[in-house]
Structure formats: structure tokens, C-alpha cells
Amino acid sequence: MSTAALPARPAVLADRLVPRSSVLTDAALVVTGAAVVGLLAQLTIPMWPVPITGQTLAVILVGGALGMRRGAAALTTYLALGLAGVPWFAEAGGGPAYVLMPSFGFIVGFVAAAAIAGWFAERAWDRRPVLAMVGFCAATAAPFVVGVPWMAMVLGLGDPATILAYGVTPFIVPGLVKAALAAAAFPLAWRLVKVLDGRA
């Protein structure tokens, strides 16, 4: 099969900002995305057993900007390097022992969250605020699928009310706020891109 027969990857924001795609540029975008998540992870509201951080917002931004595959790759890189010892999990955490933290399952779930945000962005949902909000809320919910059972297992929790009180309820409003911020930022970014295209 010739490369001309291969379907083109749907354009996302990164493709407009860095139009010449190559293995090196994709790798650079993936590493940069991981670093953005690591940076925003340090914006923390301490809580036990799982803190509120800027990670989820960063995951949505990275996934939406890079697309499904590169977004998932960025969060896989973030996860792998964090376990290898890079101190960029919340509160400068890192190292293999972090798997025993109640919050570790959420980090695993971030890979899926970035992929979901990227999937919606590849379908141009990130260009309209309402559609972006729907897609980014779906991405925000993804880490709970892994994170809540992991937290319950690490802490030995069996009572559903306690599990919800520790792992779900405190994050509903912050999650909606983060999704809304991303849903406002992406359409604005696309408008700026169009303005720059017009001037060019």
C-alpha cells in the first residue's frame, strides 16, 4: 500500500501550530505534553486521600491539543517517567512506590482521559463551546473508572458511601470547572488561529 492511500490524521490544534509533522516533532509534542501535566500537577489543594490538582485540566488541554494517539502517548510518558522517579506527580511525587498511593489509579486513568479528549478534538468538537464541554466532561469522568476502585483497594474501603465521599463527591464541581475552562479556551484558540491565517 502506498502512503498516498493512507487516511490523513484529523487535524487538531497542534497540527495547525506545528504544521510540519514528523517523528521528531511528534516526539517533542508528546514530551512537552507530559511536562505540561507535570507542571500543572503541582497546583494542588491538599486533601486526603486524593488531592485536587491541575492535572485533569492539563490532561484535557494536552489531549485536545495533540489528538487521541499523541495525547495518550503524552500521558503514558508522564506515567512511565513518574514511576521511574521524575518528581512530577502531585506534590512533587514520583518513583515506583507511588503505585501504593490512593491517587495512583487516577494517573493511570489520565491516559484514557487524554485519548478521549483527543478523539473529540479530532472530530472538531473542540471548536464549539457546547460540544467541547460535552467531550471534555466525558474525558474528565474517565479517570474515576480506574481511580476510585484503586483508591478503595489501597485504603481497604468497602462502604460505597465512604468511597463516594473520598473519591467522587469532592471532585465533581472542580471537574466541571476544569472542563468549562478547557471548553472556553479551545474555541478561542481556534479563532486566533483563523485570525492569524487570515493575516498570513
C-alpha positions in Angstrom: 0.0 0.0 0.0 1.3 3.4 -0.9 1.4 6.2 1.7 -1.0 8.2 -0.6 -3.7 5.6 0.2 -3.4 6.0 4.0 -6.1 8.2 5.6 -4.9 11.5 6.9 -4.9 12.0 10.6 -7.6 14.6 11.5 -6.1 18.0 12.2 -6.0 19.2 15.8 -4.7 22.4 17.3 -1.1 21.1 17.4 -1.2 20.4 13.7 -2.1 24.0 12.9 0.6 25.4 15.3 3.3 22.9 14.2 2.2 22.1 10.6 5.3 20.1 9.6 4.7 16.7 11.3 7.5 14.2 11.7 8.5 11.6 14.1 10.8 14.1 15.9 8.1 16.8 16.1 5.5 14.3 17.4 8.0 13.1 20.0 8.7 16.7 21.0 5.0 17.4 21.4 4.5 14.2 23.4 7.3 15.1 25.8 6.1 18.7 26.1 2.6 17.5 26.8 3.9 15.3 29.6 5.8 18.2 31.0 2.7 20.4 31.0 0.8 17.8 33.0 3.7 17.6 35.4 3.8 21.3 35.8 0.1 21.7 36.5 0.1 18.7 38.8 2.0 21.0 41.3 -1.1 23.3 41.5 -2.6 21.4 44.4 -5.3 21.8 47.0 -4.2 19.3 49.7 -6.9 16.8 50.6 -6.8 13.3 52.0 -6.7 10.7 50.4 -6.7 12.3 46.9 -5.7 16.0 46.4 -7.4 18.3 44.0 -4.8 19.3 41.4 -4.4 21.0 38.0 -3.7 17.6 36.4 -7.1 17.0 35.0 -7.2 20.4 33.3 -3.7 19.7 31.9 -4.8 16.3 30.6 -7.7 17.7 28.8 -5.6 20.5 27.3 -2.9 18.1 26.2 -5.3 15.5 24.8 -7.3 18.1 23.0 -4.3 19.8 21.5 -2.4 16.7 20.5 -5.2 14.4 19.4 -6.0 10.9 20.6 -2.8 9.0 19.9 -0.3 11.6 20.8 -2.4 12.7 23.8 -2.4 9.1 25.1 1.3 8.8 24.4 2.0 12.0 26.4 0.2 10.7 29.4 1.8 7.3 29.1 5.1 9.1 29.1 4.1 11.1 32.1 3.1 7.9 33.9 6.2 6.0 33.0 8.7 8.7 33.8 6.9 9.5 37.1 7.3 5.9 38.1 10.9 6.0 37.1 11.5 8.8 39.6 10.7 12.1 37.9 9.1 14.1 40.7 6.2 15.5 38.7 3.2 13.7 40.2 1.1 15.8 42.6 3.1 17.4 45.4 6.4 16.5 43.6 5.7 12.8 44.0 7.3 10.1 41.9 9.1 6.8 42.0 7.8 3.2 41.9 6.4 3.3 45.4 3.8 5.8 44.1 1.7 2.8 43.0 0.8 2.4 46.6 -0.7 5.9 46.8 -4.5 6.2 46.8 -4.4 8.6 43.9 -2.3 6.5 41.6 -5.3 4.9 39.8 -6.4 8.4 38.7 -3.0 8.8 37.0 -3.5 5.6 35.1 -6.9 6.8 34.1 -5.4 10.0 32.7 -4.2 8.0 29.7 -7.7 7.2 28.7 -8.9 10.8 29.5 -6.3 12.3 27.2 -7.3 9.9 24.4 -11.0 10.7 24.9 -10.3 14.5 24.8 -8.2 14.0 21.7 -10.8 11.8 20.0 -13.4 14.6 20.4 -10.9 17.2 19.2 -10.2 15.2 16.1 -13.9 15.5 15.3 -13.7 19.3 15.7 -15.8 19.3 18.9 -13.2 21.5 20.5 -14.2 24.3 18.2 -17.7 24.8 19.6 -18.0 25.6 23.4 -21.1 23.3 24.0 -19.7 20.3 22.1 -16.3 20.9 23.7 -17.9 20.9 27.2 -19.6 17.6 26.4 -16.4 16.0 25.2 -14.3 17.3 27.9 -16.7 16.2 30.6 -16.5 12.7 29.2 -12.7 13.0 29.4 -12.9 14.3 33.0 -15.0 11.3 34.1 -12.6 8.7 32.6 -10.0 8.7 35.4 -12.7 7.8 38.0 -13.2 4.4 36.3 -9.7 3.3 37.5 -9.0 5.8 40.2 -12.0 5.2 42.5 -11.6 1.4 42.7 -7.8 1.8 43.1 -8.3 4.2 45.9 -10.8 1.9 47.6 -8.4 -1.1 47.3 -5.4 0.8 48.7 -7.3 2.1 51.6 -9.3 -1.1 52.2 -12.6 0.7 51.8 -15.8 -1.3 51.2 -18.6 1.1 52.2 -20.0 2.8 49.0 -20.9 6.0 50.8 -17.3 6.4 52.1 -15.8 5.6 48.7 -18.0 8.2 47.1 -17.2 10.7 49.8 -13.5 10.3 49.4 -13.1 9.6 45.7 -16.0 11.2 43.8 -18.0 13.9 45.5 -15.2 16.4 46.2 -14.2 16.4 42.6 -17.5 17.0 40.8 -17.5 20.8 40.9 -13.8 21.2 40.3 -14.0 18.8 37.4 -16.8 20.7 35.8 -14.9 24.0 36.3 -11.8 22.5 34.6 -13.9 21.1 31.7 -15.5 24.5 31.3 -12.2 26.3 31.2 -10.9 24.0 28.5 -14.2 24.3 26.6 -13.8 28.1 26.6 -10.1 28.0 25.8 -10.1 25.8 22.7 -12.7 27.7 20.6 -10.8 30.9 21.5 -7.6 29.3 20.4 -9.1 28.2 17.1 -10.4 31.7 16.5 -6.9 33.1 17.0 -5.6 30.6 14.5 -8.1 31.7 11.9 -7.2 35.3 12.5 -3.5 34.5 12.0 -4.3 32.5 8.9 -6.2 35.5 7.5 -3.3 37.8 8.2 -0.9 35.4 6.5 
